[in-house]
Amino acid sequence: MHEPEKSDSVIVAAKLVLSLAVAIPFAASGLGGGGRRGNPAFRAMALMTQARLTDLAPVLKMTPDELITSLKQRGVDAHSANETLDAVATASDRNASDLLQAVTPAR
């Protein structure tokens, strides 16, 4: 059996240092320092529920009237395309994210 040489230890140490140098920036970006964090899909959903129906409809590939009709078919009382999905959901005692998922067309 051969004894580890000093150069083997240096190689292992160099690999460890390199691994840490690569991992630290990723860990630091996830741990803090302000800025936006979290899943981008959840952030996008929050922004979409705060958009006016007139602005949201084209994103969903429909007209504002079609979006309002779709919401009404789901028992939600939408009155105007100038309302936000969040406001419409709150007035109907519903969850805005759930409504957004319900009116989003299938791929």
C-alpha positions in Angstrom: 0.0 0.0 0.0 1.4 3.4 -0.8 1.5 6.3 1.5 -0.1 9.6 0.4 2.4 12.0 -0.9 2.5 15.6 -0.1 1.5 16.4 -3.6 -1.7 14.4 -3.2 -2.6 16.5 -0.2 -2.0 19.7 -2.1 -4.2 18.5 -5.0 -7.0 17.6 -2.5 -6.7 21.0 -0.8 -6.7 22.8 -4.2 -9.9 21.0 -5.2 -11.5 21.9 -1.9 -10.6 25.6 -2.3 -11.8 25.6 -5.9 -15.1 24.0 -4.9 -15.7 26.6 -2.2 -14.8 29.4 -4.5 -17.5 28.3 -6.9 -20.1 27.5 -4.2 -19.8 30.6 -2.1 -21.3 33.1 -4.6 -24.3 30.9 -5.1 -24.8 30.5 -1.4 -24.4 34.2 -0.7 -26.9 35.2 -3.4 -29.5 32.9 -1.8 -28.9 34.0 1.7 -29.5 37.7 1.7 -28.2 41.1 1.1 -31.5 42.6 0.0 -32.8 42.4 -3.5 -35.4 40.2 -4.9 -35.5 36.6 -3.8 -37.7 33.7 -4.4 -39.1 31.8 -7.3 -39.5 34.0 -10.3 -42.8 32.3 -11.2 -44.3 33.3 -7.9 -43.1 36.8 -8.4 -44.6 36.9 -11.9 -47.9 35.5 -10.5 -48.1 38.2 -7.9 -47.5 40.9 -10.5 -50.1 39.5 -12.8 -52.8 39.4 -10.1 -52.1 43.1 -9.4 -52.5 44.0 -13.1 -55.7 45.5 -14.5 -57.8 43.0 -16.3 -57.4 45.1 -19.5 -53.6 44.6 -19.2 -53.7 41.0 -18.1 -56.1 39.8 -20.8 -53.5 40.0 -23.7 -51.0 38.1 -21.6 -53.6 35.3 -21.4 -54.3 35.6 -25.1 -57.8 36.9 -24.7 -59.7 40.2 -24.8 -60.7 41.9 -21.6 -64.3 41.0 -22.3 -63.4 37.4 -22.7 -61.5 37.5 -19.4 -64.4 39.1 -17.6 -66.7 36.4 -19.1 -64.3 33.7 -18.0 -64.3 35.1 -14.5 -68.1 35.4 -14.3 -68.4 31.7 -15.5 -66.3 30.9 -12.4 -68.7 32.7 -10.1 -66.5 35.8 -9.8 -68.2 39.2 -10.1 -66.0 41.3 -12.4 -67.5 44.6 -13.3 -64.8 46.5 -15.2 -61.7 45.8 -17.2 -60.0 48.5 -15.1 -60.2 46.3 -11.9 -57.3 44.2 -10.9 -57.6 40.4 -10.6 -56.6 40.8 -6.9 -59.5 43.3 -6.3 -62.0 41.1 -8.2 -60.9 38.1 -6.2 -61.0 39.9 -2.8 -64.5 41.2 -3.6 -65.6 37.7 -4.4 -63.9 36.2 -1.4 -61.6 34.1 -3.6 -57.8 33.7 -4.0 -56.3 35.7 -6.8 -53.6 33.2 -7.6 -56.2 30.4 -7.9 -58.3 32.6 -10.2 -55.3 33.3 -12.4 -54.6 29.7 -12.7 -58.2 29.0 -13.5 -58.4 31.5 -16.4 -55.0 30.8 -17.8 -55.6 28.9 -21.1 -54.1 25.4 -21.4 -51.0 25.1 -23.5 
